[in-house]
Amino acid sequence: MTVELPPGDAGTPPHRHSGPVFGYMLEGEMVFELEGEPERIIRAGEAFWEPGGDVIHYQAGNNLADAWSRFVVVMVGVPGEPMLTIVEEEELLARRDRRAPRPTP
């Protein structure tokens, strides 16, 4: 599927996927953060992936305030399970020690 994020869009709230996700940035920039990894910027022409399963995907938002960002993803899901599940605040708090340190402004 193709995902299109308007300028400055924060993207989907913290979530997880039932299986692995493979992606490629078509244009723009995305702030990308998985549980246990520092956030990073994925730019047009770069690929990314996430393992799915129990790993929380914290961020996949548009890093640009003045341009759209677009990427394509292939998701491999577990039969009978949703492709995307939003993580509740209670679980985020319980697992906060697994999140990489936040950048300082």
N, C-alpha and C positions, 0 to 999 in steps of 0.2 A: 504494500500500500504506500501511497505518497502522503506525507504529513506536511502541511503548510502552516507556518506560524507567522501571524502578523507582527509588525514591529513591536518589540518589547514584551511579547507574550511570554508568560512564565511557563507555559506548557502544562502538561498533566501533573496533578499533585503527586506526591510520593506514592509509588505503586510497585507491583511486581508482575512478572509474566510467568505463565505456567511452563514455558520452555524457552530456548535460546532465541535471541533476536540479533539479526545482522542488518547493518544499515550503511548507507552511503549519503553524504551531504551533497546535494545538487547545487544549492546556492545558499549564501549567507553564512551564519555562524550559530552554533548551538552550545549552550552551557550544558555539560553532560556530567552527571555524578552518580556513581554506583556506591552502594554500601561498602565501606572499607577502602575506598579509593578517593583521592582528592578530586575536587571538581576540576574539569579541564574544558578547553574550548575546542570544538570540532569545527573545522572550516571546510568550505566548498572543496570537493575533490578528495576529502579524507573519508575513510571507512571507520566504523565502530561496531562493537558487538557487546552483548551482555549475556551471561549464562542462563538467566531465568531462574525458575525455582524459588528458593527462599530469599534470594538477594533483593534488597530494596533498591529501586531506581528512584533516586531523590529528585534529580533535575534532568529536564530535556527541553529547555526554554530557548527562545530566540535571544541571542546575545546582542542583537542590533536594535537600536531605538528608532532607526529611520529606514529600515528595509525589511522585506520579507525573508524568511529562511525556509528552505524546503529540503526534505530528505526522503529517501525511499527506504522502507524496511521490509524484510522477510522475517516473519515470526513462525516458529515451529512450536505448536501448542500440544498439550497433553489432551487426548480425546476426552470429551465430557467436562473439561474444566474451562473456565473463562480465559481468554487471551490476556486480559488485564484486570487486576484487582487493586483497588485503592487501599492503601494501608491506613488503618485507623490511628488517630493521635495517641491512644494508649500504647499501641505497639511501638510507635516511633519513640515515645519516651522510654519504654522498657529496653529498647535497643540502641539508645543514644550513644553508648560507649563503642558501638561498631562503626559509627560515622567518622570519617576522617576529619581532622581539625578544619574549622572554617577559616577562609582567608580573612585577614584583617584589612579594614578599609584604609 
